[in-house]
């Protein structure tokens, strides 16, 4: 186990450094270009949401979990703020997607109850689950170059606090600190630039 703890960061940073130098086929300029891996997950209403469903629209992604006692509540409050700002700017075509990093605990019902606490409008925001812990660890690393780790015997999950802009062709191209409220205005400005 100790060897894995040493090996995992080495592999992670090797992938990260490799990924930084590779730019995909997206037509949009960003700070990087990470191809989001194909997925088909379940949202808070028990409906299937896939990468294909999101293609053709810009979307903003993050990773949270309902039992989080640190960063997830402010991140979700900021995503709700972002949703409001997008509506005020008439950017109704932008989707929001929150991937659970604790899928064994986060049932659709738990995700819905969590979202309700923040006054979420589910018309363009999906909270996703319906996969294994191993699945989300691999998905986060490959799609967003982000580490997800739930230490054995713990109820908290280590994960990135980033919000990512994902292009209509499925590439993550920009990263923002999801715990900082002022970053929401920057996301809106950047999306307006892409959508004009």
N, C-alpha and C positions, 0 to 999 in steps of 0.2 A: 504493500500500500504506500509506504514511504517513497519507494522508487517511482511510483505513478505520480505522486505529488511533485516530484522533481521533473519527471519526463513531460507531464502535461503542459507546464508553462513553456518549455523548450519547443514543443510541437506547436503550441498556440502562437508564439512569437515568430516562428518560422513561416507559418501560414500567413500571419499578418504581414510580415515583410514581403513575402511573395505577392500577396494580394495587392499591396500598395503599388507595386510596379505594373500590375496588369489592369488594363482598361478594357471593359467589355464593349459590346456593340451598341450601347445606348446612344441616342442622338442628342442627349442633353449633357451639357458640361456641368461638372460638379467637382468636389474635392477628391473623390475616388469613384470607383465603379465596381460594386459588388453585385454579382448576379444572385437574385433571391431564388432559392431552391424551390422547386415545385412542391406544393402542399395542398391538402384538402382536409380541413379541420372543422370543428363544430363550434358555433357561436353561443352566446348567452340564451338564445331562444331555441337551441337544439337544431338550428339550420346549418347545412354545410356551406362553408365559405372556402373557395379555392383561389389559388394564384390566378387562374384563368378568369375568375369572377372580378378580379381587381384590375386585370389588364385593360388598358385604355384610359385609366384614370391615374392621376397622381394620388399617392396615399402616404400617410405618416404612420410609422410603426414604432412601437415601444414594447418593453417586456416588464410585466408586473405580476404580482400574485396577491391573493385576497387576504392571506394571513400575515402579510408584511407589516412590521411595526416600525419601519424607518422611512425609506424613500418612496415606496409605492403610493401612499396617500397623496403626498405633494405632487408626484408625477401625474397621477390621475386627475387631480384638481387642475394642474396646468394643461393637461390634454383637454379637459372640459373648457378651460379658458380659450384654448386654441380653437376648439369647435365653435365657440361663440364669435371669436374674431373672424374666422373664415366666413361665417354666415353674414356678419356685418359687411364684409367686403364682397359679398355675392359669389364667393368661391364654393358654391354648394356641391360641385362635382368632386371635390377632394374628399377622399375616404380616410378614416382613422382605424387603425388596427392595433389592439393590445393582445400580445401573445402571453398566455400564462406560462410562468416558469415553474409552476408547482401543479402540474396537470392532474396528479392523483388526488389532490385536495380540491382543486378548482373545478367543480362540476359546473355545467351551464347555470344551474340555479344559484350557486355561490357567486359566480361572476355577475349574474344579473343583480343580485342583492348588493354586491360591491359597487357596481356602476350606479345603481339607484341612489346610493349615498351622495353621489356627486352630481346628481341631476342630469345624467347622461341622456342625450337624444340618440337613440339607437338607429335612427334612419340612415346614418352614414358612419356609424362607429360600431365595430365588432370586437368583442372580447372572445378570444379563441382558446379552445382546449380540445380534448379528445385524442391525445397522443401520449406516449410514454415520456418519462424523464429523459431517457437516453435520446429519444427523438428530438426533443427541444434543445438539448445540449448540442447535438450535431447541427440542427437547423440554425441555431443562433450563431454558431461558429462559422459555418459555411456561408450563410446569407449576409451576416452583419459583422463578421469578425469579432464577435462578442462572446465572452466566457459566461457560461451558466453552470453553477455548481451548488448542489445541496449536500452539505456534509452529512455523513451517516449519523443518524440519531438526532438530528437537528430539525426544527420546524421552519427555519429561515433559509432563504436561498440567496446565494451570491449571484448578482447579475448586473449588467450594464444599466446606467441611468440615462442612456441616450435616447433621443427621438431621431428617427431617420426619415428623410424624404426618399420615397421610392417613385421611380418614373413609371409612366404608362407602359413601358416595355419591360418593366420588372427589374430595374437596377437601383440599388441603394446608392445615392450619390452625395448626400450631405448628412452630417451628424450635429446634434445640438444637445446641450445639457438639459435634460427634462426636469431637473429640480429647480431650475432658474426661470422664474415667471417672465422675465424680460426677453428670454429667448423665443417666446411664442410670437412676439411681434416680428422678430427676424425671420421666423419660418414663414409667416404670412407674406412678408416682403419678398422673400426668395421665391415662393410659389407664384406670386403675382408676376414676377419677372419671367418665370417659365411659361406662364399661361397667357401672356399678352401676345 
